[in-house]
Amino acid sequence: MNNNIQPYSKAVVRLLKGTVERNANAWSDIITYQTEIQDYISVIGLELIVKKDEGFAFVKQVELEDGTTLNLVSRRQIGFETSIILVVLRQILEEFDSNPTETQTFEKFITNNEIKEEVELFLSEKYNKIKFMKELDSYINKAEELGFLKEIERKESEIRYQVHRIIKERITLDDLQEFRNKLREYVESI
Protein backbone atom coordinates (compact mmCIF):
# COMPACT_ATOMS: atom_id res chain seq x y z
CA MET A 1 0.00 0.00 0.00
CA ASN A 2 2.89 2.43 0.71
CA ASN A 3 4.37 1.86 -2.76
CA ASN A 4 3.12 5.24 -4.04
CA ILE A 5 4.53 7.35 -1.23
CA GLN A 6 7.45 9.36 -2.58
CA PRO A 7 10.40 10.79 -0.62
CA TYR A 8 8.93 14.26 -1.26
CA SER A 9 5.33 13.43 -0.25
CA LYS A 10 5.59 15.22 3.12
CA ALA A 11 6.92 18.30 1.35
CA VAL A 12 3.95 18.31 -1.03
CA VAL A 13 1.50 18.03 1.87
CA ARG A 14 3.27 20.88 3.67
CA LEU A 15 3.15 23.06 0.52
CA LEU A 16 -0.57 22.42 0.11
CA LYS A 17 -1.09 23.77 3.63
CA GLY A 18 0.79 27.03 3.00
CA THR A 19 4.13 28.75 2.57
CA VAL A 20 7.21 26.74 3.53
CA GLU A 21 10.16 28.70 4.90
CA ARG A 22 13.85 27.87 4.72
CA ASN A 23 13.98 26.76 8.36
CA ALA A 24 11.14 24.20 7.94
CA ASN A 25 11.80 20.46 7.83
CA ALA A 26 10.33 20.18 4.33
CA TRP A 27 12.67 22.81 2.83
CA SER A 28 15.52 20.44 1.90
CA ASP A 29 13.07 18.03 0.22
CA ILE A 30 11.56 20.92 -1.76
CA ILE A 31 15.00 21.95 -2.99
CA THR A 32 16.11 18.38 -3.68
CA TYR A 33 12.93 17.22 -5.43
CA GLN A 34 11.81 20.49 -6.99
CA THR A 35 11.27 19.01 -10.48
CA GLU A 36 9.45 15.94 -9.17
CA ILE A 37 7.20 18.04 -6.95
CA GLN A 38 6.35 20.36 -9.87
CA ASP A 39 5.52 17.39 -12.08
CA TYR A 40 3.35 15.89 -9.35
CA ILE A 41 1.33 19.01 -8.50
CA SER A 42 0.95 20.20 -12.09
CA VAL A 43 -1.58 17.38 -12.63
CA ILE A 44 -3.97 19.22 -10.31
CA GLY A 45 -3.32 22.68 -11.76
CA LEU A 46 -0.71 23.97 -9.32
CA GLU A 47 2.70 25.53 -9.87
CA LEU A 48 5.60 25.35 -7.42
CA ILE A 49 7.27 28.69 -6.72
CA VAL A 50 10.65 28.47 -4.96
CA LYS A 51 12.43 31.64 -3.89
CA LYS A 52 15.75 30.22 -2.68
CA ASP A 53 17.40 33.60 -2.11
CA GLU A 54 14.42 34.84 -0.14
CA GLY A 55 13.99 31.58 1.75
CA PHE A 56 10.46 30.39 1.00
CA ALA A 57 8.38 28.25 -1.34
CA PHE A 58 4.66 28.04 -2.06
CA VAL A 59 2.21 26.74 -4.63
CA LYS A 60 -0.09 28.82 -6.74
CA GLN A 61 -2.91 27.93 -9.07
CA VAL A 62 -2.22 27.79 -12.77
CA GLU A 63 -4.51 30.05 -14.73
CA LEU A 64 -6.40 28.24 -17.51
CA GLU A 65 -6.82 29.64 -21.02
CA ASP A 66 -10.17 31.22 -20.11
CA GLY A 67 -8.61 33.02 -17.13
CA THR A 68 -10.09 30.71 -14.51
CA THR A 69 -8.42 28.13 -12.24
CA LEU A 70 -9.42 24.70 -10.99
CA ASN A 71 -10.26 26.37 -7.65
CA LEU A 72 -8.18 23.94 -5.62
CA VAL A 73 -6.77 26.67 -3.41
CA SER A 74 -9.50 28.72 -1.77
CA ARG A 75 -9.26 32.46 -2.08
CA ARG A 76 -9.80 34.36 1.13
CA GLN A 77 -11.69 37.60 1.33
CA ILE A 78 -9.27 40.00 2.95
CA GLY A 79 -11.38 43.11 3.35
CA PHE A 80 -10.64 46.66 2.32
CA GLU A 81 -8.96 47.74 5.56
CA THR A 82 -6.60 44.75 5.71
CA SER A 83 -5.82 45.36 2.05
CA ILE A 84 -4.64 48.84 3.00
CA ILE A 85 -2.24 47.30 5.55
CA LEU A 86 -0.92 44.84 2.96
CA VAL A 87 -0.42 47.55 0.36
CA VAL A 88 1.43 49.72 2.88
CA LEU A 89 3.63 46.75 3.90
CA ARG A 90 4.35 45.96 0.24
CA GLN A 91 5.27 49.57 -0.42
CA ILE A 92 7.55 49.64 2.66
CA LEU A 93 9.32 46.47 1.48
CA GLU A 94 9.76 47.92 -2.01
CA GLU A 95 11.32 51.09 -0.60
CA PHE A 96 13.55 48.99 1.68
CA ASP A 97 14.81 46.90 -1.26
CA SER A 98 15.29 49.97 -3.47
CA ASN A 99 17.49 51.83 -0.98
CA PRO A 100 20.20 49.43 0.20
CA THR A 101 22.71 50.54 2.81
CA GLU A 102 25.94 48.92 3.94
CA THR A 103 24.44 47.95 7.28
CA GLN A 104 21.17 46.70 5.84
CA THR A 105 20.05 43.14 6.46
CA PHE A 106 18.01 41.12 4.00
CA GLU A 107 14.94 41.13 6.24
CA LYS A 108 12.70 44.12 6.84
CA PHE A 109 11.55 44.63 10.43
CA ILE A 110 8.84 47.04 11.50
CA THR A 111 6.88 47.79 14.65
CA ASN A 112 3.12 48.07 14.99
CA ASN A 113 3.60 51.79 15.76
CA GLU A 114 5.62 52.30 12.57
CA ILE A 115 2.90 50.53 10.59
CA LYS A 116 0.33 52.88 12.12
CA GLU A 117 2.41 55.94 11.16
CA GLU A 118 2.83 54.70 7.58
CA VAL A 119 -0.88 53.93 7.25
CA GLU A 120 -1.80 57.41 8.47
CA LEU A 121 0.47 58.94 5.82
CA PHE A 122 -1.03 56.64 3.18
CA LEU A 123 -4.65 57.57 3.83
CA SER A 124 -5.99 60.81 2.47
CA GLU A 125 -7.66 63.46 4.61
CA LYS A 126 -11.17 62.55 3.43
CA TYR A 127 -10.93 58.92 4.56
CA ASN A 128 -12.52 58.10 7.94
CA LYS A 129 -9.22 57.70 9.79
CA ILE A 130 -10.63 57.73 13.31
CA LYS A 131 -12.61 54.50 12.91
CA PHE A 132 -9.83 52.89 10.90
CA MET A 133 -7.08 53.79 13.39
CA LYS A 134 -9.22 52.53 16.30
CA GLU A 135 -9.44 49.09 14.68
CA LEU A 136 -5.93 49.09 13.17
CA ASP A 137 -4.52 46.49 15.56
CA SER A 138 -7.10 43.96 14.34
CA TYR A 139 -6.10 44.63 10.72
CA ILE A 140 -2.42 44.18 11.60
CA ASN A 141 -3.33 40.91 13.35
CA LYS A 142 -5.15 39.78 10.21
CA ALA A 143 -2.01 40.51 8.12
CA GLU A 144 -0.09 38.35 10.59
CA GLU A 145 -2.68 35.53 10.37
CA LEU A 146 -2.37 35.63 6.58
CA GLY A 147 1.39 35.11 6.90
CA PHE A 148 2.59 38.53 5.74
CA LEU A 149 3.93 39.53 9.16
CA LYS A 150 5.78 37.44 11.70
CA GLU A 151 5.97 38.60 15.31
CA ILE A 152 9.60 38.78 16.45
CA GLU A 153 9.44 40.61 19.76
CA ARG A 154 6.89 42.15 22.13
CA LYS A 155 7.68 44.91 24.62
CA GLU A 156 4.76 46.45 26.47
CA SER A 157 2.50 47.96 23.77
CA GLU A 158 5.05 47.71 20.96
CA ILE A 159 5.30 44.64 18.76
CA ARG A 160 8.19 44.12 16.34
CA TYR A 161 7.42 42.21 13.14
CA GLN A 162 9.35 40.82 10.22
CA VAL A 163 7.68 41.59 6.88
CA HIS A 164 7.50 38.28 5.01
CA ARG A 165 8.85 38.52 1.48
CA ILE A 166 6.00 36.47 0.08
CA ILE A 167 4.08 39.75 0.02
CA LYS A 168 6.10 40.65 -3.11
CA GLU A 169 4.68 37.56 -4.83
CA ARG A 170 1.13 38.13 -3.71
CA ILE A 171 1.01 41.89 -4.31
CA THR A 172 2.83 42.99 -7.45
CA LEU A 173 3.84 46.54 -8.33
CA ASP A 174 0.90 46.62 -10.75
CA ASP A 175 -1.43 45.61 -7.90
CA LEU A 176 0.03 48.44 -5.81
CA GLN A 177 -0.73 51.01 -8.49
CA GLU A 178 -4.20 49.60 -9.13
CA PHE A 179 -5.01 49.75 -5.40
CA ARG A 180 -3.78 53.35 -5.14
CA ASN A 181 -6.02 54.28 -8.07
CA LYS A 182 -9.04 52.55 -6.50
CA LEU A 183 -8.39 54.23 -3.16
CA ARG A 184 -8.16 57.63 -4.87
CA GLU A 185 -11.44 56.97 -6.73
CA TYR A 186 -13.11 55.86 -3.51
CA VAL A 187 -11.97 58.94 -1.59
CA GLU A 188 -13.06 61.26 -4.41
CA SER A 189 -16.52 59.65 -4.42
CA ILE A 190 -17.04 60.44 -0.72
N, C-alpha and C positions, 0 to 999 in steps of 0.2 A: 504493500500500500504506500510506503514512503518512497517509492521509486521516482516519483515526479518532483520531489522536493529538491530544489537546487541550492547550491551553496550561497546564493544571493537572495533566497526567498525571504529571509527576515528583513533584509534591506528593502525589498519591494513593499512588504507590509508596512514598514516604518515610513516609507515615502508616501504611501497612500493615506497615512494618518496626518501628514503635515511636513513641514520643512525639517530637514536633517542638517544639523550643524557639524562642523569639523570635529568637535569633541565627543560626538555621539558614537556608540558602539558600531552602528551600521556604516559609518563614514568610510572605513577602509574597504568594506565590501562594495560600496557604491563606486569608489574609485577603481577598484580591481575589476569589477564586472560591469562597468559602465555600458559597454556595447550589448552584452547579454540582457541587462536590465531594460535597455531601450527597446531591443527586439521584443522582449516579453510584454512590456506595457503598451507597445504600439498597437497590438492586436485589439486593445480596448480603447483606442483613441487618445492615448496619453503620450506626452513627450517628456523625457528626462532632461532637466536643466541642472547642470553642475557648474558652480562658480567656485573653482578651486582656490583662486587668489582671495576671494572674499569669504571662503569657508562655509558654504552651504549648498544644499541641493534640494530640489523640489520637483514635483511633476505638475504639468499644466495640460489642459485639454487641447487637443488638436482641433483647429477650426476646419469644418468641412467646406466643400465648394460653395454651398449656399449660405455660408456665414454662421451656421449653427454648430453645435457640438453634440456629442452623445449624451451630455448631461450626467456624466459619471460623478464629477466633482460638483457638489452643491455650491451655489453662489450665495453668499450671505449679504443680506441688506445691512449696510453700514450706517446709514443715516447721514443727513446733511452735516450735522455738527461734528460728528466723528470724522467725516470726510475733510472738514476744515483742518482738523488736527493732523491728519495724514498728509495733506497737501503742504502744510507748514513744515512738518518733519522732513518731507521729501525735498522741499526747497532748502532747508537748513543743511541737509546732507549734500546737496548739489553745491552749495556755496562752500562748504567744508572741503569737498574734493577739488573744487576749482581754485582754491587759495592755499596751496600747501606751504608749510613752514618747515624749517629744519627740525623743530622739536615736535612736530605733529606725529601722532600715532595714526594707525590705519582706522581705528574705531572712533566714532563720534559719540561723545557723552554729553548729556544735557540734563538739567534738573527740571522738575515740574514747574518751578517758578520761572525759569528761562522760557519754557514752552508757553507759559501764560503771557509773558512779555511779548514774545514773537507773535502769538495769536492776536493780541491787542493791536499790534502794529499792522497786522494783515487785514483786519476787519475795517471796513470804512465807517465813517461817523454815523451814517444812517442805520446801520445794522443794530439790532437790539443787543448791545453788548452786556448789559446788566444781567439779563436772564442767562445768557450764554456763559458769562464768566462765573456765575453762581454755580453752574452745573459742569464747569470745565473739568474738575477732577474725575467725574464719571466718564467723560469723553476720553480723557487720557487713559483711564483704566481700560476702556474698551480697546484703545489702540494697543495696549499691552496684551489684552486677551487675544487679539488678532495676531500677535506675534511681531508687531512692528517696533515695540519697545521691550527692553528687558531690564527689570529692576536690578541695580548693582548695589545700591547703598541707601539706607534710610536714617536720617538724623532729624529728630523732632518732626517738624512739618515739611522738611525738604527731602525729596526723593531724587536720587540720581539714577538716570537711565542710560542704557546704551541704545542707540538707534540702530535697528537691525537693517543690514544692507539689502535685504529682500525687498524693501520698500522701493528700491530703484527698479526692480523687475515688475512690481505690481503697479507702480505709478510712474509712467514714462514722462518725459519732458513735454510731449504733446498733451498728455492728460493734464499736466500742470497748467498749461496755457488754456486748455479748454475749460478747466474748472475756474480759473481766474475770470474768463469771459462770462461764464454762467453766473458767478458771484456778482460781477459788475452789473449784468442784466437784471438780476434779482434785486439788488440794492436800488437800481434806477427805477424799478417798477413799484417800489414802496412809496 
